[in-house]
Amino acid sequence: MRLILSSLLALMLATAVGLGATWVTATRGVNVGTLTIGAWTARPRTGSSDIDPYARASIARSGELPVGTGDGIAFTARADDGKRPLDGRCDVVVSGVTPAARFWTLTLYDPKGQLVANGMNRYGFTSQEIVRGSDGAFEIRITSRARAGNWLPTGGIDRYVLMLRLYDTPVGVATRTQRDAPMPAITTVGCP
């Protein structure tokens, strides 16, 4: 009887640990095949047949449609370059240049992957509509209050995620450093 109870307890414990580990990897992901440049993170193999099982489970759970490897790559940022979480009540500046790409988009999402509601119905910028300096660099202000120039409203939410999608770009699996792919800087410049 003692052997049966011990076996059942071990089986229940193993099941709980296995289900817990699966839940954590499906909701938070893992760093298998992750490309990190500054505050930006991407999984270049997500849109390919070489996708790892953890990323596959995460995508199945979120319902996300990843950018195909031949089409481009998607980078996300949840914090600024100083590792401070992106806060919709603070003023954040995204500045610099993007890697070579035929077209790119920068979009603002809430942590659940939904577009951030705001009165302006402005959710992002594209490479074709952004106002640039004479050197090709740009500056986007992400704040809850209106600003001149390239401005994205946050609606004052606590946390948000930036997604930079690069289409028809050489950035991908072989990219490793900022020199290979110059990503825009993300800086928190003011917080009430």
N, C-alpha and C positions, 0 to 999 in steps of 0.2 A: 504494500500500500504506500509506503514511504517512497519507493522508487517511482511509482506512478505520479504521485504528487510533485516530486522533484522534477520529473520529466515535463509535466504540464507547466510548472512554474518557469522552467528554462525555455520552453516553447513560447509561452506568453511574453517573456522578457525579450526573446529574440525577435518576435513579431513586432513588439512595440518599438524596439530600437530600429528595425528595418523600415517600418512605416514612418517613423520620425525622421530618419535620415533622408528618405525619399521626399517627404514633405518639405524639408529644409532646402534640398537641392532644387526642387521644382519651384519654390517660391522665391528663393534668394539667388539661385544659380550658383555656379562654381566658376573658377578661373581657368578652366580647361580651354586652351586655344584662344585666350583673351588677349587683345592688343590694347595696351594702355599708353597714351601719349598725353602727358600733362593731366588735366582733369577729365579728358575724354577716354571712353572705353568702347571697344567694338569687339565683336566676335565674327571675324572674317569667314569662318566656315559655316556659319549659321544658314546661309542661303545656298549651301551646296549639298551634295550627297555625302560629304565627309563630316557631317554634323555629329557632334558627340551626343550620347544618349541623355545627358543632363540638360543640354541646351534644347534638345528635342522635347523633353518633358516640360521645360519652362515655357516654350512656345505653345505647346498644346494647351497648357493651363491658361496662358494669357490670351490666346486667340490672335496673337500678333502675326502679321504676314511679313516675313523677313525679305530684305532686298537680296535678289539672286546674285551670286558671285560674279557673273558676267555683266551684271547691270550696275553694280556699285557696292557701297558699304555704308552702314549706319553707325554713327558714334553717339553715345549718350553721355551726359554729364549730370551728376546729382549734387556735386559740390564745386566750389571754385578752385583755383590753383593752390590756395592755401588750405584745402581740405575742409573749408567751412561749408555746411549744407546750403543749397540755394534756397533762400527765403524770399517769398513774395512781398514781404513788407520792407525789404532792403533794396538799395539801388545796386544793381549788378551791371558790369560792362563786359561785353564780349567784343574783343578787338584783335586786329591783326589781319592775317590772310588765311585762306584755306588751301589745302593741297590742290594740285591741278585736277580739274574736273570739268566736264562739259557743262554740268548744271548741278547746283546744290540747293538744299532747303534747310532752314533752321526753324524748328518748331518747338513751342512751349507746351508741355503736358503736365498734368497733375501726377502724383505718384501711382495712381491706378491706371495710367495710360490714356486718360481722357483729355481732350483739349481743354485748356483753362478758360472758363467762362469769363467774359469781360464785356463791358458796354460798347466797345469799339468793334467787336467781332474781328479782332486782329489776332491771329494765332501764330504767325511766323513770317519769315522773309525768304525770298528766293534770290539766287545769284543775279537774276535779271532786273530786280527792282531795288536792290540795295544801293544806297548812296555811298560812293567811295571817295577817298582822298586821291590826290594826284599820283601818289605812289602805289595805288591799287589796294591799299589797306582800308578797312572799314571799322566802324565802331557802332555797336548796337547797345542801347541802354534798355535794360529790363527793369521796370519799376512799376509801382502801383499808381504813380502820378504822371500825367502827360509831360513829355519832353519833346524838344525840337529834334529833327533829324530822324535817324533810325531808332524807333521806340517800339517796344513790345510791352503791353500792359499785363500785369500779373493778377489783377483782380484782388490783390492783397492776401492771397492764400499763404498758408504757412510754408509749404514745401512744393517745389516743382522740379521737373526734369527737362533738360534741353536735349533735343535730338537733332544732330547734324547728319543729313543724308547726302552723300557724294555719289553722283551718277556718272557713269562712263569715266572712271578714274583708274590710274595705275595703283592706287593704294589698295592693299589687300593682305593676303597671307604672308607675303615676303616682307612687308613693312615692319620695322622694329623701332625706329627712333623719330624724334622731332625733326631731325635733318631729312629723313625720308619723306615725312609728311608734316609740313609746318601747320600745326593746328592753332586756331585762335585762342588767345588767352582769355580766361574768365576771372574777373576781379570784383570782389564786393567793395564798393567805394563808400557806402554810407548805410547806416541802419538807424532807424528812429529809436 
